[in-house]
Amino acid sequence: MEEKISFHSLCAWTFNAGNGGFLPANIRPSWAVHRFDTIAKIKLIRDKIIPRLPNNIQIGFEMHYDYEFDEDSADTIADALLEAGMCLALSTPGAHIHFGYGGIASLDPNERTAAQEYGQRTVALTCGPLRKAWHPDVEKAPTLVIWNGSFGYDIATPALKQMYENLKESIADLCSYGDGLDRKLYWAIEPKPNEGHPAMLLPTVASAIVFWKKLEKDFNLSLYRRGINKEFGHSEMIGLDLVNDTIEEIDNDMLVHMHVNSQGYNNGIILGGPGKFDVDHGVRICGINVALAALVSEAGYTRWKGHDMQPRPYDNEDQAVDRVVRSILSWEACAKAAVDSMYGIS
């Protein structure tokens, strides 16, 4: 019997030279940004990762506007994805590196306007020059992810109420703009408890679900193809239950994309998890991931499983590539174990 296609996506930001600080800087020198652009990353995936994967795995690609794709590069990147046999799985505004005071939620009208226009440009390129790199099956269309890295705060004041109202209005407007371009695009909010601010307006899966429901009620926004980009590690960082998060997404029909990376606190070896910063390790073979694979399989989830991960700070290029391959294969092992357990196969 022919194996079903399993859809995994890799992130442009995974392939970096190193972050420096107290860790080795530029430990992967050939991946330095000035010599290793998005096209080079796609070619690396094509040449060094895809050949090591089973034939039933389809690889997609994830990237930020405007430092991983922009108006000048989008068309060429789409051609490179097609040539590599890959699809666009996710795009997202890289607003967090430009807007430090709330972005589309900002109390500064100039920052808010600039951030809104920035988001529109992201959507326009995703539905425009990058459209030819979408998977031909519209059920595998990419997700436009709204990550909350810029709309956060470090002082709890009554002004947060206005920031929240600004955020609702801005995202409702952005979704309406996108619907006018292509209603086949998926949309997801990616909750996170912190980074790049100590506190965020949408820290949890539950808060993101409530937010979408408020947009539906207050702005008459259709929730068709809208939901959550659940990242396992973000729930782990705040000590929440990944299984319960997943059940909430399924129950609200909002499981549209997944980032299956882990902080590793549940394996007893890696020192990530509650109270720790975002270490972005790849998938581990462990009981909770088997349970999650079973849940999403039973729910009929067949979309992209994104590996939003970083190399270990001490990895060279080959070790970093190995870690990406291992993450994909580890999820496949968890999914196989989930299927076997559901059907009583030992």
C-alpha positions in Angstrom: 0.0 0.0 0.0 1.3 3.4 -0.9 2.4 5.6 2.0 0.5 8.8 2.6 2.4 12.0 2.0 3.5 13.6 5.2 4.0 17.4 5.1 6.9 19.0 7.0 8.2 22.6 6.7 11.6 24.1 7.5 12.3 27.6 8.5 14.7 30.0 6.9 15.8 31.3 10.3 17.1 27.8 11.4 20.1 28.2 9.2 22.2 30.9 10.9 25.8 31.4 11.7 25.3 31.6 15.5 24.1 34.2 17.9 27.2 35.1 19.8 26.9 36.6 23.3 28.2 34.1 25.8 28.0 31.4 23.1 30.3 30.9 20.2 29.6 33.6 17.5 29.8 32.6 13.9 30.4 29.0 14.7 28.8 28.2 11.3 30.7 30.7 9.1 29.4 29.5 5.8 25.9 30.4 7.0 26.7 34.0 7.7 23.9 36.2 6.4 26.0 38.2 4.0 26.9 35.1 2.1 24.0 32.8 2.8 20.7 34.2 1.6 17.2 32.6 1.3 18.0 31.0 -2.1 21.1 29.4 -0.6 19.1 28.0 2.2 16.6 26.5 -0.2 19.4 24.9 -2.1 20.9 23.5 1.0 17.6 21.9 2.0 17.3 20.5 -1.5 20.9 19.1 -1.6 21.6 18.0 2.0 18.2 17.4 3.7 15.6 16.1 1.2 17.8 13.3 -0.1 18.1 11.9 3.4 14.3 11.7 4.0 11.8 9.0 3.0 10.1 9.5 -0.3 6.7 10.1 1.2 7.8 13.4 3.0 7.0 16.7 1.2 9.1 19.6 2.4 7.8 23.1 2.7 9.5 26.4 3.6 8.8 29.2 6.1 10.2 32.7 6.0 9.8 36.3 7.3 9.1 39.5 5.4 11.3 41.6 4.8 14.6 40.1 5.7 14.1 36.6 4.3 11.9 37.7 1.4 10.9 41.1 0.0 9.6 42.8 -3.1 12.9 42.3 -4.9 13.4 38.6 -4.1 9.9 37.1 -3.8 9.6 36.0 -7.5 13.1 34.5 -7.6 12.5 32.7 -4.3 9.3 31.2 -5.6 11.2 29.9 -8.7 13.8 28.4 -6.4 11.2 26.6 -4.3 9.6 25.1 -7.5 13.0 24.0 -8.8 13.8 22.3 -5.5 10.4 20.6 -5.4 9.3 22.5 -2.3 6.3 24.6 -1.5 5.6 27.8 0.5 4.2 26.6 3.8 4.3 29.7 6.0 5.0 33.4 5.7 5.0 35.9 8.5 5.8 39.6 9.0 9.2 40.2 10.7 7.7 43.2 12.5 9.4 42.4 15.8 12.8 43.7 14.5 11.3 47.0 13.3 8.6 48.0 15.8 9.6 48.0 19.5 6.5 49.7 21.0 3.6 47.4 20.1 3.6 47.3 16.3 0.1 47.0 15.1 -1.1 47.4 18.7 1.0 50.4 19.4 -0.3 53.5 21.1 1.9 55.5 18.8 -0.3 56.2 15.7 2.8 56.5 13.4 4.2 53.2 14.5 0.9 51.5 14.3 0.3 52.8 10.7 3.8 51.7 9.6 3.3 48.3 11.1 -0.1 47.9 9.4 1.4 48.7 6.1 4.2 46.3 6.7 1.7 43.5 7.3 -0.1 44.3 4.2 3.0 44.1 2.1 3.7 40.6 3.6 0.2 39.4 2.6 0.5 41.0 -0.9 3.7 39.2 -1.7 2.4 35.9 -0.3 -0.7 36.1 -2.5 1.2 37.6 -5.4 4.7 36.6 -6.6 4.9 33.7 -4.1 1.5 32.3 -5.2 3.1 30.0 -7.8 5.0 28.2 -5.0 1.8 27.2 -3.1 1.0 23.5 -3.1 -1.5 22.7 -5.8 -3.9 21.2 -3.3 -5.6 24.2 -1.8 -6.0 22.3 1.5 -2.2 22.6 1.8 -2.1 26.4 1.1 0.4 28.3 3.2 -0.4 30.0 6.5 0.1 33.7 7.2 1.2 33.6 10.8 0.8 36.6 13.0 3.4 36.2 15.7 3.1 38.5 18.7 6.8 39.4 19.1 6.2 43.1 18.7 2.9 43.5 20.5 4.0 43.2 24.0 4.8 45.3 27.1 6.9 45.5 30.2 4.6 47.6 32.4 1.1 46.6 33.3 -1.0 49.8 33.0 -4.6 50.6 32.0 -3.2 51.6 28.6 -3.0 47.9 27.7 -6.8 47.9 27.2 -6.3 50.4 24.3 -3.4 48.3 22.9 -5.7 45.3 22.9 -8.4 47.2 21.1 -5.8 48.4 18.5 -4.6 44.9 18.0 -8.2 43.7 17.3 -8.8 46.4 14.8 -5.5 46.0 13.0 -5.8 42.2 12.6 -9.4 42.4 11.5 -8.3 45.0 8.8 -5.4 42.8 7.8 -7.5 39.7 7.4 -10.1 41.7 5.4 -7.3 42.9 3.1 -6.0 39.4 2.7 -9.5 38.0 1.9 -9.7 40.5 -0.9 -6.5 39.0 -2.5 -7.0 35.2 -1.9 -9.4 33.5 0.4 -7.5 30.2 0.1 -4.8 31.5 2.4 -4.8 30.2 5.9 -4.3 32.5 8.9 -2.9 31.7 12.4 -2.0 33.6 15.5 1.1 32.2 17.2 0.8 32.6 21.0 3.9 33.1 23.2 4.2 34.1 26.8 7.3 36.3 26.3 9.9 37.5 23.8 10.5 40.1 22.5 8.9 41.7 25.6 8.6 40.3 29.1 4.8 40.0 28.6 2.7 39.6 25.5 -0.9 40.5 24.7 -1.7 36.9 23.4 0.4 34.6 25.6 -1.5 31.3 25.4 -3.5 29.1 23.0 -6.7 29.9 24.9 -6.1 33.6 24.7 -5.6 33.4 21.0 -8.8 31.4 20.5 -10.8 34.0 22.5 -9.2 36.8 20.4 -10.4 35.2 17.2 -13.9 34.7 18.6 -13.9 38.4 19.5 -13.0 39.4 16.0 -15.8 37.3 14.7 -18.3 38.9 17.0 -17.0 42.5 17.0 -15.9 42.9 13.4 -18.1 40.2 11.7 -14.9 38.5 10.6 -15.3 35.0 9.1 -13.1 32.5 10.9 -12.8 30.4 7.7 -9.2 29.1 7.6 -8.3 31.0 10.7 -6.8 29.5 13.8 -3.7 28.9 15.8 -0.1 28.1 15.0 0.5 26.0 18.0 4.2 25.8 19.0 4.9 23.1 21.5 7.8 24.9 23.0 5.8 28.1 23.8 3.3 26.1 25.8 6.2 24.3 27.6 7.9 27.7 28.5 4.9 28.7 30.6 4.3 25.3 32.0 1.0 24.6 30.2 -0.4 21.2 29.1 0.4 20.6 25.4 -2.3 18.0 25.2 -5.0 20.3 26.6 -3.9 23.1 24.3 -4.3 20.8 21.3 -7.7 19.7 22.4 -8.8 23.3 22.6 -7.6 23.9 19.1 -9.3 20.9 17.7 -12.5 21.6 19.6 -12.6 25.1 18.1 -11.6 24.0 14.6 -8.5 26.1 14.8 -5.6 23.7 14.3 -4.2 25.2 11.0 -0.4 25.0 11.5 2.0 23.4 14.0 5.5 24.2 15.1 6.5 20.8 16.6 9.8 21.9 18.2 10.3 21.4 21.9 12.1 22.9 24.9 12.9 19.4 26.0 11.9 19.6 29.6 9.9 16.4 29.3 12.8 14.2 28.4 14.9 14.6 31.5 18.0 15.6 29.6 17.7 19.0 27.9 17.4 21.9 30.3 14.5 23.8 28.7 10.9 24.2 29.8 9.0 26.3 32.3 10.9 29.4 33.4 13.5 28.9 30.7 14.1 30.9 27.6 13.2 29.6 24.1 15.8 27.0 23.2 14.0 25.7 20.1 15.2 22.1 20.0 13.8 19.7 17.4 11.3 17.0 18.0 12.0 14.4 20.6 10.7 10.9 20.7 8.8 10.9 23.9 5.4 10.0 25.3 3.8 13.4 25.1 4.7 13.8 21.4 3.2 10.3 20.7 0.0 11.5 22.4 0.0 14.7 20.4 0.6 12.8 17.1 -2.4 10.6 18.0 -4.6 13.6 18.8 -3.9 15.4 15.5 -4.2 12.2 13.5 -7.6 11.5 15.0 -8.6 15.0 14.2 -7.7 14.6 10.6 -4.9 17.1 10.5 -2.9 16.6 7.3 -1.3 20.0 6.9 2.2 21.3 7.5 4.3 20.3 10.6 6.8 23.1 10.9 10.2 22.7 12.6 10.8 26.1 14.1 14.2 25.1 15.6 17.7 26.3 16.2 21.0 24.4 16.0 22.7 23.9 19.3 25.0 26.8 19.9 28.0 24.5 19.4 26.9 22.8 16.2 28.9 23.1 13.0 27.0 23.1 9.7 26.9 19.3 9.3 25.7 18.8 12.9 23.0 21.4 12.4 21.8 19.7 9.3 21.8 16.4 11.1 19.6 17.9 13.8 17.0 19.1 11.3 16.8 15.6 9.7 16.5 14.0 13.1 13.7 16.3 14.1 11.6 15.3 11.0 12.3 11.6 11.4 11.5 11.8 15.2 8.1 13.2 14.4 7.5 10.4 11.9 8.5 7.9 14.6 6.1 9.4 17.1 3.3 9.4 14.4 4.0 5.7 13.7 4.0 4.8 17.4 0.7 6.7 17.7 -0.9 4.8 14.9 0.3 1.5 16.2 -1.0 2.2 19.6 -4.4 3.2 18.3 -4.7 -0.1 16.4 -3.2 -2.2 19.1 0.0 -3.1 17.2 2.9 -4.0 19.3 
